[in-house]
Amino acid sequence: MEFAEKLSRLKVYPAADGYALGPEVALMASNETPYPPLPAVREAVAEALNGVNRYPDPSNTRLRKALSDRYGVPANRIAIGNGSCDILLAAGDALLEPGAEVIYAWPSFSVYPHLAAASGARALQIPLNADHEHDLEAMLAEITVATRLVIVCNPNNPTSTALPLDEIADFVARVPRHAAVILDEAYCEFNLLDDPDASVALLDRFPNLVLLRTFSKAYGLCGLRVGYGLCGSADFRAAVDAVRQPFYCNVAAQAAAIAALRSQDEIAVRVETNLAERLALADGLERMGIKPADSQANFVWFDLPAGEDAESAVVQGLSARRILVRAGASLGRPGALRVTVGTAADNERFLAALGELV
Ligand SMILES: Cc1ncc(COP(=O)(O)O)c(C=O)c1O
């Protein structure tokens, strides 16, 4: 068989292992929520299963209406996806081609490099600054007539850092309108710098802006795969719909997302618990002499004291103790670790194990 040339450019996504290891494993590698699904979500999914002999609503009508009611964004400017990754990849398909350019920071979300590799566009990876934050001036300096897409991940995965919204707004105002800006806010609910919903107002000013969000993190639905994009214009939504198969969001995911959106009080309690655990995790690291980056997400990021040489021994030592974290080498910074905030018990186990290993 002869495969497409692009296949040689596509890297395999660095998926965490451990899914088959059983319940006593502390899964702290994929920025998931450690809490089980809410009762309302379980009920909605159980109900939706009665209808799986039918295709899902390809227009996602009820989910888009629920999101439109919540955010005040017209339904025709709301894109739905099989996870927010689906919208990201569709944006790559819809915007990029050989000769076009995409700009994003690095290290950042490991799916971004896929967009250029799949389309043949040129990727400009702009190094983060010394505080592990986006260098927005350096990103702006790279914009040309060929730039079709600029991605800003706020809070940034894997570094957990966030920039204040006024800096982001100033940046978007300076991006020429021929380039789309995706503000990837997968972790916005955990960000204490700004109200997670404050960025929505930017959509009225910038038709080239898309806020990419997900039900995978704070809402705890990553196993069902559903994400959304709040778009500054209906054109972006139409474009990402045009390049995908029609039934990209399954019936259970649509129902679960609507139920989760209605459960804001329970979600807020979970986010608060997660924030308290994040502080406890950061304190524990600092007691060990490790200074994590300023986290605004549901994970922490830090350089190991012994650097690059220690990384694989620490990751393997943790794994031998049935604690899974993400090694920096797979994320663009050898010698660093990304650790998802777990339950209090997970976090204590992790800190005790790391103390033995460093
Ligand atoms: C920054 C960022 N964006 C998007 C995603 C994609 O999430 P999903 O496809 O589950 O919505 C993730 C998942 O880890 C992420 O870290």
The ligand as a Gaussian input file, in Angstrom:
#p B3LYP/6-31G(d) Opt

LIG

0 1
 C       -5.491000      22.796000      25.681000
 C       -6.413000      21.723000      25.285000
 N       -7.269000      21.950000      24.304000
 C       -8.128000      21.004000      23.889000
 C       -8.123000      19.767000      24.489000
 C       -9.045000      18.750000      23.900000
 O       -9.969000      18.301000      24.712000
 P      -11.240000      17.485000      24.177000
 O      -10.994000      17.061000      22.782000
 O      -11.361000      16.368000      25.122000
 O      -12.352000      18.482000      24.263000
 C       -7.263000      19.484000      25.531000
 C       -7.239000      18.148000      26.152000
 O       -6.405000      17.786000      26.900000
 C       -6.365000      20.487000      25.931000
 O       -5.481000      20.270000      26.901000

